[in-house]
Amino acid sequence: MWPFGKNTADRVKDALNEQPRLKDLGLQVTERGGDVSISGMVPTEHYLGLIRVVAEGINGVKTVDTSGVTFEQEVAAPAQAAPETPEPAVDAAPELQPSAPATVSTGNMNARPAPKAAAPAPVSDAEIQELEDASKIAKAVHRAIRNNGELSDDPIDVLQSGKSVILRGVVDNDHELRLLEQVARGVSGVAGVDVKGIRVAQGAKELAKEKDEASGDTVYTVKPGDSLSAIAQKFYGDAMEYKKIAHYNNISNPDLIHPGDKLRIPG
């Protein structure tokens, strides 16, 4: 669970997939040092603004590059000329043919043709603009949190749901949780604030600060006296989760860790 075990790229992808108009587009996300690149195909260029504001609500995102996003091309089929009607011959009498017997249907006379599946309703630029404007509210909440002295270091993601926002991450205490909700509600345009995805864990935001530059994984530097079980207790509240950390870091002997070792913390 975030803030541990989900890198920035994965969290951006989750946010894109939770936006109804983006979730089925299969957008791909890469990240390095806070610089996010998004690639894939969208129906129109107007989707780019929505993609950017959704991604910018994720903690740790510094820039968003959408140059890898392409647009669907609706190519109209070329019009085909109507076949020329042959001119009737005037120098020969038409040959008489015997009349064919009428065909009698033996099928169900009351049967109706199967209805065609309805095509999905096209998404208008106006609707995309409305979604983008709603997502800008989430971005404004993210900015307000970053500008608050007590909350600025808390790893908090802000997602948009209509004109409400969904907060995910960790704070150090109940006071910060109340303050976080208050700051979010104080942003103009916010209709509601969902804090069910916020954990309260003293010292957790310090543990979430160090990141692997390449992968964005949370990293912990082993200190003298540490054990894998003690580290698991810090991150998960369960010492038995040491096996997960050992497996993720290819540690065959959990008793052999050394001060200075850097361990990636999985979800």
C-alpha positions as CSV (number, residue, x, y, z in Angstrom):
1,M,0.0,0.0,0.0
2,W,1.2,3.5,-0.7
3,P,3.3,5.2,0.5
4,F,5.4,2.0,0.5
5,G,5.7,-0.4,-2.4
6,K,4.2,1.6,-5.2
7,N,6.6,3.7,-7.2
8,T,5.6,7.0,-8.8
9,A,5.0,5.6,-12.3
10,D,2.6,2.9,-10.9
11,R,0.7,5.5,-8.9
12,V,0.4,7.8,-11.9
13,K,-0.9,4.8,-14.0
14,D,-3.5,4.0,-11.2
15,A,-4.7,7.6,-11.2
16,L,-5.1,7.6,-15.0
17,N,-7.0,4.3,-14.8
18,E,-9.3,5.7,-12.2
19,Q,-10.3,8.6,-14.5
20,P,-13.4,7.1,-16.4
21,R,-12.4,8.7,-19.8
22,L,-8.8,7.5,-19.6
23,K,-9.1,4.1,-17.9
24,D,-9.7,2.0,-21.1
25,L,-7.0,3.7,-23.3
26,G,-4.1,1.5,-22.1
27,L,-1.7,4.5,-21.5
28,Q,1.8,3.6,-20.5
29,V,3.8,5.5,-17.9
30,T,7.5,5.7,-17.2
31,E,9.3,7.9,-14.6
32,R,12.8,8.9,-13.6
33,G,13.6,11.4,-10.9
34,G,10.1,12.8,-10.9
35,D,10.0,13.3,-14.7
36,V,7.0,11.3,-16.0
37,S,6.6,10.3,-19.6
38,I,3.2,9.0,-20.9
39,S,2.6,7.2,-24.2
40,G,-0.3,5.6,-26.0
41,M,-3.2,6.6,-28.2
42,V,-6.1,8.8,-27.3
43,P,-9.1,9.9,-29.5
44,T,-8.2,13.6,-29.8
45,E,-5.5,16.1,-28.8
46,H,-7.9,17.5,-26.2
47,Y,-7.2,14.6,-23.9
48,L,-3.6,15.8,-23.3
49,G,-4.7,18.4,-20.8
50,L,-6.7,15.9,-18.8
51,I,-3.8,13.5,-18.8
52,R,-1.4,16.2,-17.5
53,V,-3.6,17.5,-14.7
54,V,-4.3,13.9,-13.5
55,A,-0.6,13.0,-13.4
56,E,0.3,16.3,-11.7
57,G,-1.8,15.4,-8.7
58,I,0.5,12.5,-7.8
59,N,3.2,13.1,-5.1
60,G,6.7,13.2,-6.5
61,V,5.8,14.2,-10.1
62,K,7.8,17.2,-11.3
63,T,7.1,17.2,-15.0
64,V,4.8,15.4,-17.4
65,D,5.8,14.7,-20.9
66,T,3.0,13.7,-23.3
67,S,4.9,13.8,-26.5
68,G,4.6,10.0,-26.8
69,V,0.8,10.2,-27.0
70,T,-0.7,9.9,-30.5
71,F,-4.2,10.5,-31.8
72,E,-6.7,8.3,-33.6
73,Q,-7.1,9.1,-37.2
74,E,-10.6,8.8,-38.6
75,V,-10.0,8.2,-42.2
76,A,-13.1,8.5,-44.3
77,A,-13.6,5.7,-46.9
78,P,-13.2,7.2,-50.4
79,A,-16.5,7.7,-52.2
80,Q,-17.1,5.2,-54.9
81,A,-18.6,6.3,-58.2
82,A,-21.9,4.8,-59.0
83,P,-21.7,2.2,-61.7
84,E,-22.6,3.4,-65.1
85,T,-26.0,2.2,-66.4
86,P,-25.5,0.5,-69.7
87,E,-27.5,1.9,-72.5
88,P,-30.2,-0.5,-73.8
89,A,-29.5,-1.9,-77.2
90,V,-31.9,-0.7,-79.8
91,D,-30.9,-3.0,-82.7
92,A,-32.0,-6.3,-81.3
93,A,-35.3,-7.4,-79.8
94,P,-35.1,-8.6,-76.2
95,E,-35.1,-12.4,-75.8
96,L,-38.0,-13.6,-73.8
97,Q,-37.2,-15.6,-70.7
98,P,-39.7,-17.8,-68.9
99,S,-40.8,-16.4,-65.6
100,A,-39.2,-17.8,-62.5
101,P,-41.5,-19.2,-59.9
102,A,-42.0,-17.1,-56.9
103,T,-39.9,-18.1,-53.9
104,V,-41.9,-19.0,-50.8
105,S,-40.3,-18.4,-47.5
106,T,-40.7,-21.2,-44.9
107,G,-39.1,-19.3,-42.1
108,N,-40.7,-17.5,-39.2
109,M,-42.8,-14.8,-40.8
110,N,-42.8,-12.9,-37.4
111,A,-39.1,-12.9,-37.0
112,R,-37.4,-9.6,-36.8
113,P,-33.8,-8.8,-37.7
114,A,-31.4,-8.7,-34.8
115,P,-30.8,-5.1,-33.7
116,K,-27.4,-3.7,-34.3
117,A,-25.2,-3.0,-31.3
118,A,-25.2,0.6,-30.4
119,A,-22.0,2.4,-31.1
120,P,-20.4,4.0,-28.0
121,A,-21.3,7.6,-27.6
122,P,-18.5,9.9,-28.8
123,V,-16.9,12.0,-26.1
124,S,-17.2,15.7,-26.9
125,D,-14.4,18.2,-26.5
126,A,-16.7,20.1,-24.1
127,E,-17.0,17.0,-21.8
128,I,-13.2,16.5,-21.8
129,Q,-12.8,20.2,-20.9
130,E,-15.3,19.7,-18.0
131,L,-13.3,16.7,-16.8
132,E,-10.0,18.6,-17.1
133,D,-11.5,21.5,-15.1
134,A,-12.5,19.1,-12.4
135,S,-9.1,17.5,-12.3
136,K,-7.6,21.0,-11.9
137,I,-9.3,21.1,-8.5
138,A,-7.4,18.0,-7.4
139,K,-4.2,19.7,-8.7
140,A,-5.0,22.8,-6.7
141,V,-5.5,20.7,-3.5
142,H,-2.1,19.0,-4.1
143,R,-0.5,22.4,-4.4
144,A,-2.2,23.6,-1.2
145,I,-0.9,20.6,0.7
146,R,2.7,21.1,-0.6
147,N,2.5,24.8,0.5
148,N,1.5,23.9,4.0
149,G,4.4,23.9,6.4
150,E,3.2,20.9,8.5
151,L,2.0,18.8,5.5
152,S,4.6,19.7,2.9
153,D,6.7,16.6,3.5
154,D,3.8,14.1,3.8
155,P,3.6,11.7,0.9
156,I,0.1,12.5,-0.3
157,D,-1.5,11.7,-3.6
158,V,-4.6,13.6,-4.7
159,L,-7.1,12.0,-7.1
160,Q,-10.2,13.6,-8.6
161,S,-13.8,12.2,-8.4
162,G,-16.2,14.7,-10.0
163,K,-15.7,17.8,-7.9
164,S,-14.5,15.8,-4.9
165,V,-11.0,14.7,-4.1
166,I,-9.6,11.4,-2.9
167,L,-6.5,11.6,-0.7
168,R,-4.0,8.7,-0.3
169,G,-0.8,8.5,1.7
170,V,0.4,8.9,5.2
171,V,0.6,11.5,8.0
172,D,2.4,11.3,11.3
173,N,-0.6,11.9,13.7
174,D,-4.3,12.6,14.0
175,H,-3.6,16.4,14.1
176,E,-2.1,16.2,10.6
177,L,-5.0,14.1,9.4
178,R,-7.5,16.8,10.6
179,L,-5.3,19.5,9.1
180,L,-5.0,17.7,5.8
181,E,-8.8,17.4,5.4
182,Q,-9.2,21.1,6.5
183,V,-6.7,22.3,3.9
184,A,-8.3,20.2,1.1
185,R,-11.8,21.5,1.9
186,G,-10.5,25.0,1.9
187,V,-9.6,24.9,-1.8
188,S,-12.1,26.6,-4.0
189,G,-14.4,24.3,-5.9
190,V,-13.9,21.2,-3.7
191,A,-17.3,19.6,-3.0
192,G,-16.0,16.7,-0.8
193,V,-12.9,15.1,0.6
194,D,-12.3,11.4,1.0
195,V,-9.5,10.6,3.5
196,K,-10.2,6.8,3.9
197,G,-6.9,6.2,2.0
198,I,-4.8,8.1,4.5
199,R,-2.8,6.2,7.1
200,V,-1.7,7.6,10.4
201,A,1.8,6.2,11.3
202,Q,4.3,8.2,13.4
203,G,7.6,8.6,11.6
204,A,6.3,7.0,8.4
205,K,6.8,10.0,6.2
206,E,10.5,10.0,7.1
207,L,10.7,6.4,6.0
208,A,9.1,7.3,2.7
209,K,11.5,10.1,1.8
210,E,14.3,8.0,0.3
211,K,13.6,6.8,-3.3
212,D,15.4,4.7,-5.8
213,E,16.2,7.2,-8.6
214,A,15.7,4.7,-11.4
215,S,12.6,2.8,-10.2
216,G,11.0,5.2,-7.8
217,D,10.8,2.5,-5.1
218,T,10.9,3.4,-1.5
219,V,14.4,2.7,-0.1
220,Y,15.6,2.1,3.4
221,T,19.2,2.3,4.4
222,V,20.1,-0.3,7.0
223,K,21.4,1.1,10.3
224,P,23.5,-0.6,13.0
225,G,21.3,-3.0,15.0
226,D,18.7,-3.3,12.3
227,S,17.2,-6.7,11.4
228,L,14.8,-7.5,8.6
229,S,12.0,-8.2,11.1
230,A,12.5,-4.8,12.8
231,I,12.5,-3.1,9.4
232,A,9.3,-4.9,8.5
233,Q,7.8,-3.8,11.7
234,K,8.6,-0.1,10.9
235,F,7.0,-0.3,7.4
236,Y,4.2,-2.7,7.8
237,G,3.5,-3.0,11.5
238,D,4.2,-6.7,11.2
239,A,7.6,-8.2,11.8
240,M,6.7,-11.4,9.9
241,E,6.6,-9.3,6.6
242,Y,10.4,-9.6,6.6
243,K,10.1,-12.4,4.1
244,K,8.5,-10.0,1.6
245,I,11.5,-7.6,1.9
246,A,14.0,-10.5,1.7
247,H,12.4,-11.9,-1.5
248,Y,12.1,-8.4,-3.2
249,N,15.8,-7.7,-2.6
250,N,17.0,-11.3,-3.5
251,I,18.3,-11.9,0.1
252,S,18.8,-15.6,0.6
253,N,19.8,-15.3,4.3
254,P,17.5,-12.8,6.1
255,D,20.1,-12.7,9.0
256,L,22.8,-11.3,6.7
257,I,22.2,-7.6,6.2
258,H,24.8,-4.9,6.9
259,P,24.7,-1.2,7.9
260,G,24.7,0.9,4.8
261,D,22.8,-1.7,2.7
262,K,19.9,-0.1,0.7
263,L,16.7,-2.2,0.7
264,R,13.8,-1.5,-1.6
265,I,10.5,-1.8,0.2
266,P,7.7,-3.7,-1.7
267,G,4.0,-3.2,-1.4
